């Protein structure tokens, strides 16, 4: 059975204007008696003995001097100092200054719990449009919301103690004093249904006393969560919300509540506004110091925890793909608790997924990963994160491969896509070779699509002739399949999208070779794709880049109108691109569309860029980081640097040069070459000789990483290859 005992610390209602300057949290302990009969009662005796010895050792009274009560300030200070000095020993050994507190050793286990308001809390609950019942900064709502969060987390979504059958809930009641002449605040409390305490024994002078919590509130929260989660078999042995009593012998088994109070004091001591951004880390250090050897439960009440809860909930439902996706999202947040969550809760979540490793859930997650790689707006960095963890899960279950051969194909096919996109040709090749070993078990058209990706990663190692050979063979294979289908279906047969994609792939290789026939190949593919706008726009972008590379302005301008939604002016095209790029179901991924648009401006329409358009371009690049956070954004920044330089905006030009490198996480060898080449071109244009020479050296080093055959070549040969190979969509 778990005994959950919690107190609180801080100015939740901001009555003393300390909400932003001192930590606000609900904290205490969870004691697991391991189901041992009588263990909880023994621990209460041990606690009572501990506190009595603490008070005796410093000449104070138990339980009176455990807490400030009238004129006992010095006694309380001495008592708390001794508690701070000895509490770690109590948790670790169950002793006081090496003296046993009970004859029997402790058999249960303590966990420290803390829910800390962090980074301003849940900011979405502070908006003016939010209802009074939900708004965190309205009367007592912050405390009430955090208190309910505690019940939800500790009992129903506990990542440490996952199997709970019986609980004993003993929570301290929060009482708030509000000046009687503060009409607005009193009205707000009453609006929430919180009424003034009428107990004649409570003399509060010119202040009204409000009791915020009671057992019925927690009972409602427990019942709601039981029904929501389906965990209706959890037995609540005792549920209490009561004031902590420190007077004489009138207390009744409050030792656990005293401990919760001691923990709150220990965790908050001497932490103030000057360390605000470190509150989570400081409290985490204190929690670990106090109760090492277990995973204690420190959480934050903020955006970071909201994302973590989504990840953990998906894990509870065995949705590994979604759980890992949310885990990735959390790593990219800016909150002060992010590092703590990554090192503690995300690390544990991933370990828990690996420990559970339910095969059916792995198969489903891998299929979702593959489907995600086929979408227009691919977030490659996130997919790489998910892939790496799913690959570990699948490899651990390789003995089950005969049961789901298509799962392994999906996994490695997704890997080919992901590693090709980040320019890691070596790992693309490794995944492709694994796909080959499972190719016998999947449709031929699917394998041809994977072979198209092989042609792409051959492009990425600058082996254009070999890539062309693969592309042409794929067309031959697909043509055979088409002929068979035409023979079977007769007049109903239509040229397949698979065939069009093979043509498009060949067009790309020819474009890298700067072969004029690429244009007709692309146009043939587009004709077949006319009923598939998504793939048509992708191939159209390839053809637009070919026109840019070939200097065919009229052809580019004519097709750009179709690509940018039928709009003629640059402003309209950019507006359309941003709308589509930010839309969840947009036709064009923003980073790919911007690459076409900004490159097109620099090469063909630089004289048409006015101040308004330039300002808007800068705004898009500066504010849409998450949508641009991958290849080919590094090339987009190069052209934006050129545009800025042409307008004498040297500061922004240099900023763009820096972004060439920082905009691409997890870049493979090919992307490193593109980055180095882009920076080299910028410094050459800016006539910054020293930087140009440095960039050139980095370019040669990067090129040698692309393929083993480049490693033994001299610098001049490497540069010659670069000059010949940096074409089409690499420049």
VENQUI-V514360 format. One line per field, one symbol per residue. psi: psi as a letter, one per 40 degrees, with the letter a starting at -180 (. if undefined). burial: + if it has 9 or more other C-alpha atoms within 8 Angstrom, else -. A space follows every 10 residues. Layout:
BEGIN
psi->???
burial->???
END
This chain:
BEGIN
psi->ihhhhiaihi gdefdefede eiihihiaih hheeehhedd dddddddddd dddddddefi ihedeeihgb ffdddddddd dddddedddd ddefihfehh didiiheahi hhihhhhife agdeeeideh iddehdfhbe dddddddddd ddddddfhed gehhdhihhh ihhhhhhhhd egdddddddd defhihhehe ehhebfihhh hdiidddddd ddddddddee geehhhdhhi hiihhehbee ihfedddddd dddddddehf hadefdeedd dddddddddd gieihighii gadddddddd ddddddefgd dddddddddd eeieieeddd dddcdddddd ddddddfhdd dddddddddd ddeeidghgd dddddddddd ddddddfdee dddgdddddd dddddddddd defgdddddd ddddddeedd eiiddddddd ddddddedde efgddddddd dddddddddd ddddddddeb dehihidddd dddddddddd ddefhdeddd dddddddded egdddddddd ddddddddde fgdddddddd dddfeeidid dddddddddd deidfidhhd dddddddddd ddddfdeehi dddddddddd ddefddeefi hfdddddddd ddddddefgd dddddddddd deehifhadd dddddddddd dddddefgdd dddddddddd ddddedidee deiidddddd dddddgibee .
burial->++++++++++ +++----++- -+++++++++ +++-----++ -+++++++++ ++++++-+-+ ++++++-+-- -++-++-+++ -+++-+++++ +--+++---- ++-----+++ ++++++++-- +++-++---+ ----++++++ ++++++++-+ +++-++++-- ---+-+++++ ++++--++-+ ----++-+++ ---+------ ------++++ +++++--++- ++--+++--- +--+-+--++ ++-+-+---- +--+++++++ +++++-++-- ++---+--++ +-++-+++-+ ++---+++-+ ++++++++-+ +++++---++ ++++++++++ +----+++-+ ++--+++-++ --+---+--- +++-++++++ -++----+++ +++++++-++ +-++--+--- +--+++++++ ++++++++++ +++++-+++- ++-++--++- -+----++++ ++++++++++ +-++-+++-+ ++-++-+++- -+--++---- -------+++ ++++++++++ ++++---++- ++-+++-++- --++-++-++ +++++++++- -++--+--++ ++++--+--- -+++-+++++ ++---+++++ ++++++++++ ++--++--+- --++-----+ +-----++++ ++++++++++ +++++---+- -++++++-++ +-++--++++ ++++++++++ ++++---+-- +++-++-+++ -++++++--+ -------++- ----+-++-- -
END
